[in-house]
Amino acid sequence: MTGDGTDADSVGEQLWDACRIQSRERLGDQAQRLETATKWEDLVLPEAQKAALQEIVAQVRQRAKVYDQWGFAAKSARGLGVSALFSGTSGTGKTLAAEIMANELRLDLYRIDLSQVVSKYIGETEKNLRRVFEAAEAAGAVLLFDEADALFGKRSEVKDSHDRYANMEVSYLLQRMESYRGLAVLTTNMQQALDPAFKRRLRFIIHFPFPDEVERAEIWRRVFPRDAPLDGVDVTRLARLNVAGGNIRNIALGAAFLAADERSPVRMAHLLRAARAECAKLERPLTDGEILGWAEQ
């Protein structure tokens, strides 16, 4: 306790948050800050993947002790940051996992805006990336490179000056990632498109699998907030719908709006309408087996 009766931990958290707010302006132009309050229970993944994510959090949390107090940083100045690649199809929880880790670490999470970073002019992409990394290091932020294969693609055979400079951009990224002292998370649904030299420099590579029926049922159980009124919602039947967690969240939200507009609880009929809309967006048909019994509820 402090002299005025305030909890010392609470004061420390307030000071930490004040420092985070002060540093946000440096990254505002090149990245989008993601607000998040998500927690581990919001993420449905196999235990091996969850354990790997928690190991990433532990390495970020304990880096001062290991690098500085225990002297590992004096051995080598390279590879002191924590870099992780999350691979998997869209909607499997890659961005959600990054949000959870940032929230757990009380760090701001920034999604890199590729349109603001990548430039057609020679040397400009490297300059933009340098500003991003330097601002992120000063802020202690977590960097999220969505669709990382767009930036970290395989270096090609040099046939002209364009190829040479494109390869220089990838080489710069490889070096900068290795020297970055913060947490950088990259997501892709095309892991095979990434430069092999880049993958060797990553500390973690975690595959996010498409959820099976048991996992989809668990996602459905967790997707509705406690205050959402439900009537006859059957997660066992819902889990037959072969879609990823991101699509499940979209369907649940769409059904909630349909129910609210009718001034009724969320029912299977609302979920069926929302599922049809979501699958139409994905350009895939709903099979009879997936929605068997939905309209009866």
TACORKA-V831924 format. One record per residue. RES is the residue in three letters. PSI is psi in radians with two decimals (999 if undefined). Layout:
# TACORKA-V831924
res: (RES & RES)
psi: (PSI & PSI)
This chain:
# TACORKA-V831924
res: (MET & THR & GLY & ASP & GLY & THR & ASP & ALA & ASP & SER & VAL & GLY & GLU & GLN & LEU & TRP & ASP & ALA & CYS & ARG & ILE & GLN & SER & ARG & GLU & ARG & LEU & GLY & ASP & GLN & ALA & GLN & ARG & LEU & GLU & THR & ALA & THR & LYS & TRP & GLU & ASP & LEU & VAL & LEU & PRO & GLU & ALA & GLN & LYS & ALA & ALA & LEU & GLN & GLU & ILE & VAL & ALA & GLN & VAL & ARG & GLN & ARG & ALA & LYS & VAL & TYR & ASP & GLN & TRP & GLY & PHE & ALA & ALA & LYS & SER & ALA & ARG & GLY & LEU & GLY & VAL & SER & ALA & LEU & PHE & SER & GLY & THR & SER & GLY & THR & GLY & LYS & THR & LEU & ALA & ALA & GLU & ILE & MET & ALA & ASN & GLU & LEU & ARG & LEU & ASP & LEU & TYR & ARG & ILE & ASP & LEU & SER & GLN & VAL & VAL & SER & LYS & TYR & ILE & GLY & GLU & THR & GLU & LYS & ASN & LEU & ARG & ARG & VAL & PHE & GLU & ALA & ALA & GLU & ALA & ALA & GLY & ALA & VAL & LEU & LEU & PHE & ASP & GLU & ALA & ASP & ALA & LEU & PHE & GLY & LYS & ARG & SER & GLU & VAL & LYS & ASP & SER & HIS & ASP & ARG & TYR & ALA & ASN & MET & GLU & VAL & SER & TYR & LEU & LEU & GLN & ARG & MET & GLU & SER & TYR & ARG & GLY & LEU & ALA & VAL & LEU & THR & THR & ASN & MET & GLN & GLN & ALA & LEU & ASP & PRO & ALA & PHE & LYS & ARG & ARG & LEU & ARG & PHE & ILE & ILE & HIS & PHE & PRO & PHE & PRO & ASP & GLU & VAL & GLU & ARG & ALA & GLU & ILE & TRP & ARG & ARG & VAL & PHE & PRO & ARG & ASP & ALA & PRO & LEU & ASP & GLY & VAL & ASP & VAL & THR & ARG & LEU & ALA & ARG & LEU & ASN & VAL & ALA & GLY & GLY & ASN & ILE & ARG & ASN & ILE & ALA & LEU & GLY & ALA & ALA & PHE & LEU & ALA & ALA & ASP & GLU & ARG & SER & PRO & VAL & ARG & MET & ALA & HIS & LEU & LEU & ARG & ALA & ALA & ARG & ALA & GLU & CYS & ALA & LYS & LEU & GLU & ARG & PRO & LEU & THR & ASP & GLY & GLU & ILE & LEU & GLY & TRP & ALA & GLU & GLN)
psi: (2.53 & 3.08 & -0.49 & 0.20 & 0.05 & 2.41 & 2.27 & -0.67 & -0.69 & -0.72 & -0.76 & -0.72 & -0.68 & -0.73 & -0.71 & -0.81 & -0.63 & -0.70 & -0.68 & -0.76 & -0.72 & -0.53 & -0.07 & -0.53 & -0.53 & -0.51 & -0.01 & -0.59 & -0.60 & -0.07 & 2.77 & 2.15 & 2.27 & 2.07 & 2.34 & 2.49 & 0.35 & 2.69 & 3.03 & -0.61 & -0.23 & -0.15 & 2.17 & 1.92 & 2.77 & 2.71 & -0.61 & -0.74 & -0.71 & -0.72 & -0.68 & -0.71 & -0.73 & -0.51 & -0.64 & -0.81 & -0.75 & -0.68 & -0.67 & -0.73 & -0.58 & 0.22 & -0.63 & -0.71 & -0.84 & -0.80 & -0.80 & -0.96 & -0.68 & -0.12 & 0.21 & -0.53 & -0.53 & -0.41 & -0.62 & 2.39 & -0.06 & 2.64 & 0.55 & -0.28 & 3.06 & 2.01 & 2.40 & 2.44 & 2.19 & 2.03 & 2.60 & 2.88 & 2.86 & 2.43 & 0.14 & 0.03 & 0.25 & -0.90 & -0.67 & -0.73 & -0.72 & -0.69 & -0.75 & -0.76 & -0.75 & -0.72 & -0.71 & -0.62 & -0.07 & 0.78 & 2.60 & 2.51 & 2.21 & 2.20 & 2.19 & 2.20 & 1.78 & -0.55 & -0.43 & -0.24 & -0.87 & 2.28 & 2.59 & -0.22 & 2.40 & 2.23 & -0.29 & -0.63 & -0.77 & -0.73 & -0.76 & -0.75 & -0.65 & -0.74 & -0.69 & -0.88 & -0.73 & -0.73 & -0.67 & -0.69 & -0.72 & -0.58 & -0.23 & 0.55 & 2.82 & 2.24 & 2.34 & 1.98 & 1.71 & 2.54 & 0.99 & -0.40 & -0.37 & -0.53 & -0.60 & 0.66 & 2.95 & 2.41 & 2.40 & 2.94 & 2.36 & 1.99 & -0.40 & -3.11 & -0.55 & -0.79 & -0.72 & -0.77 & -0.58 & -0.73 & -0.60 & -0.64 & -0.79 & -0.74 & -0.72 & -0.74 & -0.72 & -0.80 & -0.71 & -0.64 & -0.62 & -0.55 & -0.19 & 2.27 & 0.03 & -2.85 & 2.14 & 2.21 & 2.28 & 2.41 & 2.57 & 2.61 & 0.24 & 1.13 & -0.57 & -0.27 & -0.17 & 2.60 & 2.19 & -0.64 & -0.58 & -0.77 & -0.55 & -0.42 & -0.05 & 2.42 & -0.56 & 2.40 & 2.03 & 2.18 & 2.26 & 1.84 & 2.72 & 2.32 & 2.41 & -3.07 & -0.68 & -0.76 & -0.63 & -0.66 & -0.70 & -0.66 & -0.75 & -0.67 & -0.59 & -0.19 & -0.45 & 2.25 & 2.79 & -0.61 & -0.04 & 2.19 & 2.20 & 2.57 & 1.87 & 0.33 & 2.12 & 1.80 & -0.46 & -0.75 & -0.68 & -0.62 & -0.26 & -0.35 & 2.07 & 1.29 & 2.85 & 3.01 & -0.65 & -0.68 & -0.64 & -0.75 & -0.69 & -0.73 & -0.78 & -0.75 & -0.75 & -0.73 & -0.65 & -0.72 & -0.68 & -0.77 & -0.75 & -0.68 & -0.50 & -0.02 & 0.84 & 2.87 & 2.88 & 2.18 & 2.96 & -0.55 & -0.68 & -0.72 & -0.59 & -0.77 & -0.75 & -0.64 & -0.69 & -0.74 & -0.73 & -0.73 & -0.54 & -0.68 & -0.63 & -0.09 & 0.80 & 2.47 & 2.69 & 2.24 & 2.75 & -0.65 & -0.59 & -0.62 & 0.35 & 2.13 & -0.09 & -0.79 & -0.28 & -0.29 & 999)
